Amino acid sequence: MDFDLLKRICETPGVPGREEAMRRLVAAELRGLVDEVTTDAMGNLIGVKRGSGGPRVMLAAHMDEIGFVVKHIDERGFLRIHPLGGWDPRTMMAQRVYVHGSQGSTLLGALMPVAKPIHMLSPEDAARSPKIDEFFVDLGMPCDEVKQQIEIGDPVTMARTAELVGKNVLSKTLDARVAVYVMIAALRLLGEHQCDILAVATCQEEVGLRGATTSAYDLKPDVGIAIDVTLANDYPGGEEQNRVTELGKGAAIKIMDSSLLCNPKLVRHFRDVAERHEIPHQLEILQRGGTDAGAIQRSRSGVPSFTLSIPCRYVHSVNEMAAVSDIDAAATLLARYLEDAHTRSYGYEEALSD
């Protein structure tokens, strides 16, 4: 695994709608791996690698991260924020954040809830969980200095780094920056292929699969493959039947989530490729949550679609964790599939035969 690249991808800021730094980073990595790199009006970054007459296979890995936007600056310089993406307020307590000013400055601040210090709390107050709209950012500056650098609408991201912990990666934004990494790594591993590959770093996934919706409509793929994380609930407190996946057991081949039922022929193709090349893998059913494949599947008259997942613990927190071996397995499986994508079709023509 190229940890330096993954670390840069994870630590680059990019909330939904403000993915400009990520676009620049991914564009630089895709050049030399694909034949052309373009963007669209939504902010998706699209790399096209031409084949020799095979199907048009769209890869979608979203480059946005959950974060916040400044919605108010009070008379003392404290910032009130609005969430971009699904936050659990329990994971927001006493964190540090970066506020990315529209004038180019990046300020470090404390993310705190409106609450009394622990020394002053009653037992009832201590048991209460804060709500998202009770959080504020303290930049440690007076109001006039804050307003010189920060405006309403400026993005806010968590101040956390990517680190290796044992045989795993620990970082914010593995959802789904690790998927962007897997897409790039698969293109590096790719051998002979006939399919046209449309490698899309999508925008605004965390607020409704928006980038994948528009890019799929424009690109008209024959096959859609989202790359994303999935839940690995293999830690204390979880029941076995609710683990979804487990770290270290390989790439996850999704069967369904709440955004799509994966095309069963595509699922079978990925399983066969994994077995043929002895790539560690596991099957996944995610009861809640969706991916860009749900948007691609519904594009135009419909697209056979599927999600390749990387198991991840503690999703939508600042301590997301994924196994290096699972990341490598996902990249290898995607590369081997793309080499084989032209060998099968995924429609339902058998229903029309005698």
Short mmCIF file of the C-alpha atoms (twelve columns), coordinates in Angstrom:
data_MODEL
# 
_entry.id   MODEL 
# 
loop_
_atom_site.group_PDB 
_atom_site.id 
_atom_site.type_symbol 
_atom_site.label_atom_id 
_atom_site.label_alt_id 
_atom_site.label_comp_id 
_atom_site.label_asym_id 
_atom_site.label_seq_id 
_atom_site.Cartn_x 
_atom_site.Cartn_y 
_atom_site.Cartn_z 
_atom_site.pdbx_PDB_model_num 
ATOM 1   C CA . MET A 1   0.000   0.000   0.000   1 
ATOM 2   C CA . ASP A 2   1.190   3.517   -0.839  1 
ATOM 3   C CA . PHE A 3   0.510   4.973   2.606   1 
ATOM 4   C CA . ASP A 4   1.971   8.361   1.716   1 
ATOM 5   C CA . LEU A 5   -0.647  8.785   -1.009  1 
ATOM 6   C CA . LEU A 6   -3.489  7.565   1.201   1 
ATOM 7   C CA . LYS A 7   -2.379  9.930   3.981   1 
ATOM 8   C CA . ARG A 8   -2.388  12.914  1.626   1 
ATOM 9   C CA . ILE A 9   -5.814  11.942  0.305   1 
ATOM 10  C CA . CYS A 10  -7.282  11.568  3.804   1 
ATOM 11  C CA . GLU A 11  -5.840  14.808  5.148   1 
ATOM 12  C CA . THR A 12  -6.817  17.028  2.216   1 
ATOM 13  C CA . PRO A 13  -9.920  19.087  3.077   1 
ATOM 14  C CA . GLY A 14  -13.064 18.768  0.974   1 
ATOM 15  C CA . VAL A 15  -16.572 19.035  2.386   1 
ATOM 16  C CA . PRO A 16  -19.509 18.576  -0.031  1 
ATOM 17  C CA . GLY A 17  -19.480 21.324  -2.628  1 
ATOM 18  C CA . ARG A 18  -15.952 22.447  -1.701  1 
ATOM 19  C CA . GLU A 19  -13.835 19.626  -3.094  1 
ATOM 20  C CA . GLU A 20  -11.397 21.863  -5.000  1 
ATOM 21  C CA . ALA A 21  -8.249  20.754  -3.135  1 
ATOM 22  C CA . MET A 22  -9.190  17.107  -3.623  1 
ATOM 23  C CA . ARG A 23  -9.840  17.658  -7.325  1 
ATOM 24  C CA . ARG A 24  -6.331  19.022  -7.761  1 
ATOM 25  C CA . LEU A 25  -4.752  16.138  -5.849  1 
ATOM 26  C CA . VAL A 26  -6.670  13.395  -7.665  1 
ATOM 27  C CA . ALA A 27  -6.145  15.028  -11.070 1 
ATOM 28  C CA . ALA A 28  -2.398  15.006  -10.501 1 
ATOM 29  C CA . GLU A 29  -2.498  11.294  -9.598  1 
ATOM 30  C CA . LEU A 30  -4.711  10.303  -12.544 1 
ATOM 31  C CA . ARG A 31  -2.544  11.996  -15.158 1 
ATOM 32  C CA . GLY A 32  -0.324  9.306   -16.595 1 
ATOM 33  C CA . LEU A 33  -2.802  6.575   -15.634 1 
ATOM 34  C CA . VAL A 34  -5.620  7.632   -17.968 1 
ATOM 35  C CA . ASP A 35  -5.927  9.151   -21.433 1 
ATOM 36  C CA . GLU A 36  -7.737  12.334  -20.411 1 
ATOM 37  C CA . VAL A 37  -8.876  14.136  -17.268 1 
ATOM 38  C CA . THR A 38  -11.859 16.493  -17.239 1 
ATOM 39  C CA . THR A 39  -14.317 18.051  -14.809 1 
ATOM 40  C CA . ASP A 40  -18.021 18.778  -15.111 1 
ATOM 41  C CA . ALA A 41  -20.369 21.495  -13.909 1 
ATOM 42  C CA . MET A 42  -21.075 19.720  -10.615 1 
ATOM 43  C CA . GLY A 43  -17.395 19.388  -9.719  1 
ATOM 44  C CA . ASN A 44  -16.851 15.701  -10.481 1 
ATOM 45  C CA . LEU A 45  -13.371 14.770  -11.701 1 
ATOM 46  C CA . ILE A 46  -13.424 12.293  -14.588 1 
ATOM 47  C CA . GLY A 47  -10.526 10.241  -15.881 1 
ATOM 48  C CA . VAL A 48  -11.074 8.284   -19.097 1 
ATOM 49  C CA . LYS A 49  -8.904  5.278   -19.946 1 
ATOM 50  C CA . ARG A 50  -9.853  3.877   -23.330 1 
ATOM 51  C CA . GLY A 51  -10.022 0.190   -24.111 1 
ATOM 52  C CA . SER A 52  -10.459 -1.679  -27.363 1 
ATOM 53  C CA . GLY A 53  -14.197 -1.850  -27.829 1 
ATOM 54  C CA . GLY A 54  -15.386 -3.279  -24.543 1 
ATOM 55  C CA . PRO A 55  -18.204 -1.908  -22.354 1 
ATOM 56  C CA . ARG A 56  -18.095 1.525   -20.717 1 
ATOM 57  C CA . VAL A 57  -17.432 0.852   -17.035 1 
ATOM 58  C CA . MET A 58  -17.941 3.770   -14.651 1 
ATOM 59  C CA . LEU A 59  -16.041 3.751   -11.363 1 
ATOM 60  C CA . ALA A 60  -17.351 6.141   -8.699  1 
ATOM 61  C CA . ALA A 61  -15.387 6.963   -5.549  1 
ATOM 62  C CA . HIS A 62  -16.614 10.006  -3.669  1 
ATOM 63  C CA . MET A 63  -14.039 12.588  -2.660  1 
ATOM 64  C CA . ASP A 64  -16.137 14.677  -0.272  1 
ATOM 65  C CA . GLU A 65  -15.959 14.286  3.501   1 
ATOM 66  C CA . ILE A 66  -18.544 14.974  6.163   1 
ATOM 67  C CA . GLY A 67  -17.955 18.337  7.752   1 
ATOM 68  C CA . PHE A 68  -19.631 21.629  8.517   1 
ATOM 69  C CA . VAL A 69  -20.223 25.104  7.167   1 
ATOM 70  C CA . VAL A 70  -20.134 28.348  9.162   1 
ATOM 71  C CA . LYS A 71  -23.671 29.688  9.576   1 
ATOM 72  C CA . HIS A 72  -23.203 32.451  12.162  1 
ATOM 73  C CA . ILE A 73  -20.489 34.488  13.897  1 
ATOM 74  C CA . ASP A 74  -21.602 35.932  17.225  1 
ATOM 75  C CA . GLU A 75  -20.447 39.173  18.864  1 
ATOM 76  C CA . ARG A 76  -17.683 37.354  20.776  1 
ATOM 77  C CA . GLY A 77  -16.269 35.606  17.703  1 
ATOM 78  C CA . PHE A 78  -17.689 32.140  18.353  1 
ATOM 79  C CA . LEU A 79  -18.818 30.282  15.218  1 
ATOM 80  C CA . ARG A 80  -22.078 28.415  14.902  1 
ATOM 81  C CA . ILE A 81  -22.025 25.649  12.307  1 
ATOM 82  C CA . HIS A 82  -24.343 23.591  10.114  1 
ATOM 83  C CA . PRO A 83  -23.530 19.920  9.359   1 
ATOM 84  C CA . LEU A 84  -22.733 18.659  5.878   1 
ATOM 85  C CA . GLY A 85  -23.368 14.912  6.040   1 
ATOM 86  C CA . GLY A 86  -24.469 12.577  8.796   1 
ATOM 87  C CA . TRP A 87  -22.831 13.336  12.133  1 
ATOM 88  C CA . ASP A 88  -23.307 11.538  15.421  1 
ATOM 89  C CA . PRO A 89  -22.915 14.333  17.990  1 
ATOM 90  C CA . ARG A 90  -21.367 11.870  20.439  1 
ATOM 91  C CA . THR A 91  -18.274 11.765  18.194  1 
ATOM 92  C CA . MET A 92  -17.993 15.566  18.047  1 
ATOM 93  C CA . MET A 93  -17.204 16.185  21.704  1 
ATOM 94  C CA . ALA A 94  -14.009 18.155  22.452  1 
ATOM 95  C CA . GLN A 95  -12.564 17.828  18.955  1 
ATOM 96  C CA . ARG A 96  -10.290 20.200  17.066  1 
ATOM 97  C CA . VAL A 97  -11.324 21.566  13.696  1 
ATOM 98  C CA . TYR A 98  -9.926  23.586  10.818  1 
ATOM 99  C CA . VAL A 99  -11.945 26.537  9.571   1 
ATOM 100 C CA . HIS A 100 -11.014 27.233  5.960   1 
ATOM 101 C CA . GLY A 101 -11.411 30.971  5.400   1 
ATOM 102 C CA . SER A 102 -12.510 32.318  2.045   1 
ATOM 103 C CA . GLN A 103 -9.511  34.685  2.072   1 
ATOM 104 C CA . GLY A 104 -7.097  31.737  2.122   1 
ATOM 105 C CA . SER A 105 -6.378  31.327  5.826   1 
ATOM 106 C CA . THR A 106 -6.879  28.065  7.722   1 
ATOM 107 C CA . LEU A 107 -7.577  28.515  11.413  1 
ATOM 108 C CA . LEU A 108 -7.430  25.858  14.123  1 
ATOM 109 C CA . GLY A 109 -10.288 25.871  16.614  1 
ATOM 110 C CA . ALA A 110 -11.981 23.913  19.382  1 
ATOM 111 C CA . LEU A 111 -15.320 22.240  18.654  1 
ATOM 112 C CA . MET A 112 -17.362 22.298  21.851  1 
ATOM 113 C CA . PRO A 113 -21.010 22.006  22.907  1 
ATOM 114 C CA . VAL A 114 -22.956 24.585  24.867  1 
ATOM 115 C CA . ALA A 115 -22.633 22.934  28.297  1 
ATOM 116 C CA . LYS A 116 -21.442 23.499  31.830  1 
ATOM 117 C CA . PRO A 117 -18.022 22.165  32.883  1 
ATOM 118 C CA . ILE A 118 -18.110 18.667  34.398  1 
ATOM 119 C CA . HIS A 119 -17.546 20.182  37.849  1 
ATOM 120 C CA . MET A 120 -20.913 21.979  37.623  1 
ATOM 121 C CA . LEU A 121 -23.090 19.262  36.058  1 
ATOM 122 C CA . SER A 122 -25.929 17.532  37.858  1 
ATOM 123 C CA . PRO A 123 -26.255 13.755  37.282  1 
ATOM 124 C CA . GLU A 124 -29.197 14.452  34.962  1 
ATOM 125 C CA . ASP A 125 -27.194 16.963  32.893  1 
ATOM 126 C CA . ALA A 126 -24.202 14.620  32.694  1 
ATOM 127 C CA . ALA A 127 -26.363 11.838  31.220  1 
ATOM 128 C CA . ARG A 128 -27.737 14.051  28.464  1 
ATOM 129 C CA . SER A 129 -26.215 13.833  24.981  1 
ATOM 130 C CA . PRO A 130 -25.634 17.132  23.165  1 
ATOM 131 C CA . LYS A 131 -27.402 17.994  19.933  1 
ATOM 132 C CA . ILE A 132 -25.582 19.047  16.781  1 
ATOM 133 C CA . ASP A 133 -27.040 22.553  16.801  1 
ATOM 134 C CA . GLU A 134 -25.582 23.119  20.292  1 
ATOM 135 C CA . PHE A 135 -21.978 22.940  19.062  1 
ATOM 136 C CA . PHE A 136 -19.794 25.958  18.344  1 
ATOM 137 C CA . VAL A 137 -16.201 26.620  17.289  1 
ATOM 138 C CA . ASP A 138 -13.856 28.651  19.482  1 
ATOM 139 C CA . LEU A 139 -10.999 30.174  17.465  1 
ATOM 140 C CA . GLY A 140 -9.525  31.929  20.485  1 
ATOM 141 C CA . MET A 141 -9.809  35.305  18.725  1 
ATOM 142 C CA . PRO A 142 -11.955 38.417  19.203  1 
ATOM 143 C CA . CYS A 143 -14.874 38.941  16.866  1 
ATOM 144 C CA . ASP A 144 -13.282 41.615  14.681  1 
ATOM 145 C CA . GLU A 145 -10.235 39.427  13.966  1 
ATOM 146 C CA . VAL A 146 -12.442 36.417  13.219  1 
ATOM 147 C CA . LYS A 147 -14.563 38.398  10.758  1 
ATOM 148 C CA . GLN A 148 -11.475 39.600  8.931   1 
ATOM 149 C CA . GLN A 149 -10.708 36.000  7.970   1 
ATOM 150 C CA . ILE A 150 -13.933 33.977  8.216   1 
ATOM 151 C CA . GLU A 151 -17.254 34.433  6.443   1 
ATOM 152 C CA . ILE A 152 -20.639 32.763  6.513   1 
ATOM 153 C CA . GLY A 153 -20.423 29.690  4.284   1 
ATOM 154 C CA . ASP A 154 -16.760 28.883  4.935   1 
ATOM 155 C CA . PRO A 155 -16.136 25.116  5.345   1 
ATOM 156 C CA . VAL A 156 -15.064 23.402  8.556   1 
ATOM 157 C CA . THR A 157 -13.248 20.063  8.691   1 
ATOM 158 C CA . MET A 158 -11.903 17.889  11.491  1 
ATOM 159 C CA . ALA A 159 -8.243  18.355  12.450  1 
ATOM 160 C CA . ARG A 160 -7.014  14.753  12.464  1 
ATOM 161 C CA . THR A 161 -4.163  12.957  10.695  1 
ATOM 162 C CA . ALA A 162 -3.933  9.525   9.097   1 
ATOM 163 C CA . GLU A 163 -1.740  7.062   10.979  1 
ATOM 164 C CA . LEU A 164 -0.774  3.401   10.841  1 
ATOM 165 C CA . VAL A 165 -2.000  1.515   13.908  1 
ATOM 166 C CA . GLY A 166 -0.882  -2.098  13.959  1 
ATOM 167 C CA . LYS A 167 -1.902  -3.515  10.578  1 
ATOM 168 C CA . ASN A 168 -4.597  -0.895  10.080  1 
ATOM 169 C CA . VAL A 169 -5.011  2.705   8.955   1 
ATOM 170 C CA . LEU A 170 -6.622  5.093   11.462  1 
ATOM 171 C CA . SER A 171 -7.904  8.396   10.134  1 
ATOM 172 C CA . LYS A 172 -10.761 10.751  9.554   1 
ATOM 173 C CA . THR A 173 -12.317 10.667  6.061   1 
ATOM 174 C CA . LEU A 174 -11.602 7.040   5.208   1 
ATOM 175 C CA . ASP A 175 -15.246 7.341   4.137   1 
ATOM 176 C CA . ALA A 176 -14.585 7.467   1.279   1 
ATOM 177 C CA . ARG A 177 -11.090 8.748   0.667   1 
ATOM 178 C CA . VAL A 178 -9.848  5.175   0.951   1 
ATOM 179 C CA . ALA A 179 -12.115 4.435   -2.026  1 
ATOM 180 C CA . VAL A 180 -10.451 7.209   -4.041  1 
ATOM 181 C CA . TYR A 181 -7.137  5.607   -3.155  1 
ATOM 182 C CA . VAL A 182 -8.394  2.149   -4.217  1 
ATOM 183 C CA . MET A 183 -9.531  3.536   -7.571  1 
ATOM 184 C CA . ILE A 184 -6.094  5.054   -8.220  1 
ATOM 185 C CA . ALA A 185 -4.292  1.927   -6.971  1 
ATOM 186 C CA . ALA A 186 -6.400  -0.310  -9.232  1 
ATOM 187 C CA . LEU A 187 -5.477  1.793   -12.260 1 
ATOM 188 C CA . ARG A 188 -1.822  1.397   -11.297 1 
ATOM 189 C CA . LEU A 189 -2.260  -2.403  -11.116 1 
ATOM 190 C CA . LEU A 190 -4.302  -2.671  -14.300 1 
ATOM 191 C CA . GLY A 191 -3.091  -4.928  -17.105 1 
ATOM 192 C CA . GLU A 192 -4.613  -5.545  -20.550 1 
ATOM 193 C CA . HIS A 193 -8.253  -4.519  -20.733 1 
ATOM 194 C CA . GLN A 194 -10.908 -4.080  -23.391 1 
ATOM 195 C CA . CYS A 195 -13.429 -1.971  -21.474 1 
ATOM 196 C CA . ASP A 196 -13.440 1.817   -21.487 1 
ATOM 197 C CA . ILE A 197 -12.841 2.917   -17.899 1 
ATOM 198 C CA . LEU A 198 -14.549 6.069   -16.640 1 
ATOM 199 C CA . ALA A 199 -12.844 6.758   -13.306 1 
ATOM 200 C CA . VAL A 200 -14.915 9.387   -11.501 1 
ATOM 201 C CA . ALA A 201 -14.003 11.059  -8.220  1 
ATOM 202 C CA . THR A 202 -17.522 12.153  -7.381  1 
ATOM 203 C CA . CYS A 203 -18.626 15.191  -5.406  1 
ATOM 204 C CA . GLN A 204 -21.412 15.743  -2.879  1 
ATOM 205 C CA . GLU A 205 -22.066 12.073  -2.116  1 
ATOM 206 C CA . GLU A 206 -22.525 12.714  1.587   1 
ATOM 207 C CA . VAL A 207 -25.483 15.031  0.941   1 
ATOM 208 C CA . GLY A 208 -27.437 12.818  -1.454  1 
ATOM 209 C CA . LEU A 209 -25.305 11.062  -4.132  1 
ATOM 210 C CA . ARG A 210 -25.488 14.251  -6.195  1 
ATOM 211 C CA . GLY A 211 -22.267 14.036  -8.187  1 
ATOM 212 C CA . ALA A 212 -22.827 10.432  -9.225  1 
ATOM 213 C CA . THR A 213 -26.355 11.272  -10.355 1 
ATOM 214 C CA . THR A 214 -25.236 13.899  -12.862 1 
ATOM 215 C CA . SER A 215 -22.007 12.229  -14.002 1 
ATOM 216 C CA . ALA A 216 -23.744 8.923   -14.716 1 
ATOM 217 C CA . TYR A 217 -26.385 10.736  -16.778 1 
ATOM 218 C CA . ASP A 218 -23.685 12.426  -18.861 1 
ATOM 219 C CA . LEU A 219 -21.254 9.500   -19.233 1 
ATOM 220 C CA . LYS A 220 -23.873 6.876   -20.175 1 
ATOM 221 C CA . PRO A 221 -22.015 3.869   -18.709 1 
ATOM 222 C CA . ASP A 222 -22.877 0.264   -19.521 1 
ATOM 223 C CA . VAL A 223 -21.774 -0.821  -16.036 1 
ATOM 224 C CA . GLY A 224 -21.600 1.168   -12.798 1 
ATOM 225 C CA . ILE A 225 -19.278 0.319   -9.907  1 
ATOM 226 C CA . ALA A 226 -19.177 2.394   -6.752  1 
ATOM 227 C CA . ILE A 227 -16.213 2.031   -4.428  1 
ATOM 228 C CA . ASP A 228 -16.925 2.945   -0.831  1 
ATOM 229 C CA . VAL A 229 -16.491 1.844   2.763   1 
ATOM 230 C CA . THR A 230 -18.938 -0.358  4.615   1 
ATOM 231 C CA . LEU A 231 -19.524 -1.069  8.280   1 
ATOM 232 C CA . ALA A 232 -17.225 -3.395  10.178  1 
ATOM 233 C CA . ASN A 233 -18.993 -3.763  13.512  1 
ATOM 234 C CA . ASP A 234 -16.543 -6.401  14.742  1 
ATOM 235 C CA . TYR A 235 -15.758 -4.771  18.067  1 
ATOM 236 C CA . PRO A 236 -17.060 -5.130  21.632  1 
ATOM 237 C CA . GLY A 237 -20.780 -4.608  22.046  1 
ATOM 238 C CA . GLY A 238 -21.911 -5.832  18.640  1 
ATOM 239 C CA . GLU A 239 -23.830 -9.016  17.935  1 
ATOM 240 C CA . GLU A 240 -22.340 -11.377 15.365  1 
ATOM 241 C CA . GLN A 241 -25.294 -11.157 12.979  1 
ATOM 242 C CA . ASN A 242 -24.946 -7.353  12.898  1 
ATOM 243 C CA . ARG A 243 -21.246 -7.157  12.113  1 
ATOM 244 C CA . VAL A 244 -21.893 -6.636  8.357   1 
ATOM 245 C CA . THR A 245 -18.153 -7.207  7.668   1 
ATOM 246 C CA . GLU A 246 -14.949 -7.794  9.628   1 
ATOM 247 C CA . LEU A 247 -11.539 -6.160  9.339   1 
ATOM 248 C CA . GLY A 248 -8.849  -8.320  7.790   1 
ATOM 249 C CA . LYS A 249 -11.172 -10.725 5.970   1 
ATOM 250 C CA . GLY A 250 -10.854 -9.088  2.582   1 
ATOM 251 C CA . ALA A 251 -12.696 -6.774  0.242   1 
ATOM 252 C CA . ALA A 252 -16.472 -6.733  0.669   1 
ATOM 253 C CA . ILE A 253 -18.669 -7.748  -2.255  1 
ATOM 254 C CA . LYS A 254 -21.952 -5.967  -1.684  1 
ATOM 255 C CA . ILE A 255 -25.246 -7.734  -2.268  1 
ATOM 256 C CA . MET A 256 -27.497 -4.867  -1.206  1 
ATOM 257 C CA . ASP A 257 -27.867 -1.715  0.852   1 
ATOM 258 C CA . SER A 258 -30.688 0.778   1.266   1 
ATOM 259 C CA . SER A 259 -29.787 2.577   -1.990  1 
ATOM 260 C CA . LEU A 260 -29.671 -0.409  -4.355  1 
ATOM 261 C CA . LEU A 261 -29.974 -4.124  -4.919  1 
ATOM 262 C CA . CYS A 262 -26.720 -4.937  -6.679  1 
ATOM 263 C CA . ASN A 263 -27.047 -6.563  -10.084 1 
ATOM 264 C CA . PRO A 264 -26.782 -10.302 -9.244  1 
ATOM 265 C CA . LYS A 265 -24.748 -11.089 -12.355 1 
ATOM 266 C CA . LEU A 266 -22.232 -8.402  -11.414 1 
ATOM 267 C CA . VAL A 267 -22.052 -9.797  -7.889  1 
ATOM 268 C CA . ARG A 268 -21.396 -13.258 -9.326  1 
ATOM 269 C CA . HIS A 269 -18.718 -11.891 -11.680 1 
ATOM 270 C CA . PHE A 270 -16.833 -10.208 -8.827  1 
ATOM 271 C CA . ARG A 271 -17.076 -13.358 -6.732  1 
ATOM 272 C CA . ASP A 272 -15.744 -15.493 -9.570  1 
ATOM 273 C CA . VAL A 273 -12.838 -13.111 -10.220 1 
ATOM 274 C CA . ALA A 274 -11.966 -13.062 -6.516  1 
ATOM 275 C CA . GLU A 275 -12.030 -16.852 -6.298  1 
ATOM 276 C CA . ARG A 276 -10.036 -17.328 -9.514  1 
ATOM 277 C CA . HIS A 277 -7.253  -15.014 -8.327  1 
ATOM 278 C CA . GLU A 278 -7.476  -16.084 -4.659  1 
ATOM 279 C CA . ILE A 279 -8.240  -12.549 -3.491  1 
ATOM 280 C CA . PRO A 280 -9.587  -12.426 0.094   1 
ATOM 281 C CA . HIS A 281 -13.210 -11.315 0.096   1 
ATOM 282 C CA . GLN A 282 -16.437 -11.406 2.083   1 
ATOM 283 C CA . LEU A 283 -20.087 -10.821 1.268   1 
ATOM 284 C CA . GLU A 284 -21.927 -7.776  2.524   1 
ATOM 285 C CA . ILE A 285 -25.542 -6.850  3.228   1 
ATOM 286 C CA . LEU A 286 -25.874 -3.335  4.644   1 
ATOM 287 C CA . GLN A 287 -29.295 -2.669  6.105   1 
ATOM 288 C CA . ARG A 288 -28.940 1.109   6.245   1 
ATOM 289 C CA . GLY A 289 -26.781 3.435   4.182   1 
ATOM 290 C CA . GLY A 290 -26.136 3.809   0.478   1 
ATOM 291 C CA . THR A 291 -23.473 4.508   -2.112  1 
ATOM 292 C CA . ASP A 292 -23.030 6.187   -5.491  1 
ATOM 293 C CA . ALA A 293 -24.086 2.916   -7.144  1 
ATOM 294 C CA . GLY A 294 -27.656 3.688   -6.089  1 
ATOM 295 C CA . ALA A 295 -27.569 6.852   -8.191  1 
ATOM 296 C CA . ILE A 296 -25.806 5.235   -11.158 1 
ATOM 297 C CA . GLN A 297 -28.315 2.376   -11.221 1 
ATOM 298 C CA . ARG A 298 -31.210 4.810   -11.695 1 
ATOM 299 C CA . SER A 299 -29.560 6.848   -14.457 1 
ATOM 300 C CA . ARG A 300 -31.490 7.165   -17.715 1 
ATOM 301 C CA . SER A 301 -33.102 3.779   -18.465 1 
ATOM 302 C CA . GLY A 302 -31.029 2.010   -15.800 1 
ATOM 303 C CA . VAL A 303 -27.447 0.746   -15.442 1 
ATOM 304 C CA . PRO A 304 -26.311 -2.635  -14.049 1 
ATOM 305 C CA . SER A 305 -24.601 -1.485  -10.852 1 
ATOM 306 C CA . PHE A 306 -22.606 -2.814  -7.932  1 
ATOM 307 C CA . THR A 307 -20.565 -1.611  -4.949  1 
ATOM 308 C CA . LEU A 308 -17.109 -2.843  -3.995  1 
ATOM 309 C CA . SER A 309 -16.591 -2.042  -0.315  1 
ATOM 310 C CA . ILE A 310 -13.685 -1.631  2.073   1 
ATOM 311 C CA . PRO A 311 -14.611 -2.733  5.635   1 
ATOM 312 C CA . CYS A 312 -14.288 0.157   8.081   1 
ATOM 313 C CA . ARG A 313 -14.779 0.474   11.829  1 
ATOM 314 C CA . TYR A 314 -16.192 3.598   13.502  1 
ATOM 315 C CA . VAL A 315 -17.612 5.123   10.298  1 
ATOM 316 C CA . HIS A 316 -18.493 8.833   10.353  1 
ATOM 317 C CA . SER A 317 -16.115 9.550   13.199  1 
ATOM 318 C CA . VAL A 318 -12.601 10.985  13.390  1 
ATOM 319 C CA . ASN A 319 -11.184 7.523   14.136  1 
ATOM 320 C CA . GLU A 320 -12.274 5.455   11.158  1 
ATOM 321 C CA . MET A 321 -10.182 2.295   10.835  1 
ATOM 322 C CA . ALA A 322 -9.484  0.008   7.860   1 
ATOM 323 C CA . ALA A 323 -7.104  -2.917  7.419   1 
ATOM 324 C CA . VAL A 324 -4.200  -2.495  5.022   1 
ATOM 325 C CA . SER A 325 -4.809  -6.018  3.710   1 
ATOM 326 C CA . ASP A 326 -8.462  -5.226  2.906   1 
ATOM 327 C CA . ILE A 327 -7.468  -2.040  1.074   1 
ATOM 328 C CA . ASP A 328 -4.946  -3.970  -1.017  1 
ATOM 329 C CA . ALA A 329 -7.487  -6.724  -1.693  1 
ATOM 330 C CA . ALA A 330 -10.058 -4.218  -2.921  1 
ATOM 331 C CA . ALA A 331 -7.578  -2.565  -5.304  1 
ATOM 332 C CA . THR A 332 -6.420  -5.916  -6.662  1 
ATOM 333 C CA . LEU A 333 -9.960  -7.233  -7.109  1 
ATOM 334 C CA . LEU A 334 -11.044 -4.092  -8.948  1 
ATOM 335 C CA . ALA A 335 -8.054  -4.268  -11.303 1 
ATOM 336 C CA . ARG A 336 -8.610  -7.965  -12.080 1 
ATOM 337 C CA . TYR A 337 -12.330 -7.338  -12.689 1 
ATOM 338 C CA . LEU A 338 -11.640 -4.503  -15.136 1 
ATOM 339 C CA . GLU A 339 -9.347  -6.807  -17.102 1 
ATOM 340 C CA . ASP A 340 -12.232 -9.306  -17.304 1 
ATOM 341 C CA . ALA A 341 -15.214 -6.928  -17.597 1 
ATOM 342 C CA . HIS A 342 -15.721 -7.519  -21.330 1 
ATOM 343 C CA . THR A 343 -16.341 -11.254 -20.895 1 
ATOM 344 C CA . ARG A 344 -19.900 -11.060 -19.525 1 
ATOM 345 C CA . SER A 345 -23.156 -9.160  -19.904 1 
ATOM 346 C CA . TYR A 346 -25.530 -8.238  -17.097 1 
ATOM 347 C CA . GLY A 347 -28.926 -7.799  -18.726 1 
ATOM 348 C CA . TYR A 348 -32.028 -9.960  -18.473 1 
ATOM 349 C CA . GLU A 349 -32.325 -11.102 -22.082 1 
ATOM 350 C CA . GLU A 350 -32.841 -14.713 -20.970 1 
ATOM 351 C CA . ALA A 351 -36.441 -13.807 -20.186 1 
ATOM 352 C CA . LEU A 352 -37.059 -13.255 -23.916 1 
ATOM 353 C CA . SER A 353 -35.683 -16.582 -25.091 1 
ATOM 354 C CA . ASP A 354 -37.921 -19.544 -25.959 1 
# 
